[in-house]
Amino acid sequence: MIKDTQGRFLRNLRVSVTDRCNLRCAYCMPEEEYVWLPRDEILHFEEIGRLVDIFITLGVDKVRLTGGEPLLRRDLPRLIRLLAAKPALRDLAITSNGVLLSEQAPSLKDAGLHRVTVSLDTLRPARFAALTRRDTHAQVLEGLAAVARAGFTDTKIDTVVMRGVNDDELADLIEFGKGFPAEVRFIEYMDVGGATRWSMDKVVSRTEMLDRLTQHYGPIEPVVETTTAPADRYRLPDGTIFGIISSTTAPFCSDCDRSRLTADGLWYLCLYAQKGIDLRGPLRGGASDDELRALITGRWEARTDRGAEDRLAQRDRTPLLQVERLKRDPHLEMHTRGG
Ligand code: SAM
């Protein structure tokens, strides 16, 4: 297991399998046009498998597939089968917007996927259409139902909370989650690359969410646990658990063990990092496993990133990056890094 300069292990790898998405969420892809990664640069499944094997030897035991929308990647169950065959992976999950889940949930389960997280920001179809610029709310709900039917457990629903957009739905979403069952996690709106319309006044902080939920439900208790999961978890008086990911107002950099691989093989050590490490070049250029391992180890051991804390320290916080910069380097986009 390798550690960075702050003593943080490398345990958690998020693998983006495509930068394409079938939604256009206001907090992630608000523009009309995007620059896409060239197709011939997208890693093949065998290339992803080889990199994951190397990461496993360095301590990674959790992999999450993401995107763009990962279910848009053709033949995804083949990649899942390939990864699920690695016994060292204790957790193999996917984060999806759910639109294509109703057709794909059974084949994902069959292929050996462990867990599913569905991003769902609202229970109201008209609001969904306004927020995502697509009219597929019913498909997402069908997708969630299909996840349970396919036999998945430990399902999560991730909701980005935006003031004046969906912050009146916190309790409704928790109630909805009870029905599946799925644990709801509220994510503070983050000023990541791609969130070009971000402003602090649209962020609903963890403190405010807890205040509002306490008014609705009565006393809420923190769940005491020692994990490096990003969400702080809480228990309602009836025992229901929900989470809050407070990356904007109370970041968890000090125990961040995650890194991100883009679909074209750039490796990012922080969601806010401006530069990635090219693994595709050496991989396709004939580097041996030992050479790749040495490259990854050297970079992780030198890691100092505390991106979300650096952002918190900014006065007059404005969007991290302007559209022109994102167009010049689409790797800076949240939808390329996978969130
Ligand atoms: N398409 C998939 C999905 O919707 O889950 C996977 C990729 S998406 C980029 C991963 C997660 O990032 C989603 O839960 C999304 O809501 C979240 N996300 C994107 N932009 C965000 C932002 N500005 N602040 C907080 N979360 C964000």
Residues whose N, C-alpha, C, O or C-beta is under 5 A from the ligand:
A	BS01	SAM	Y27 C28 T66 G67 G68 E69 T95 S96 N97 S119 D158 V160 I187 E188 Y189 M190 V192 A195 M334 H335 G338 G339
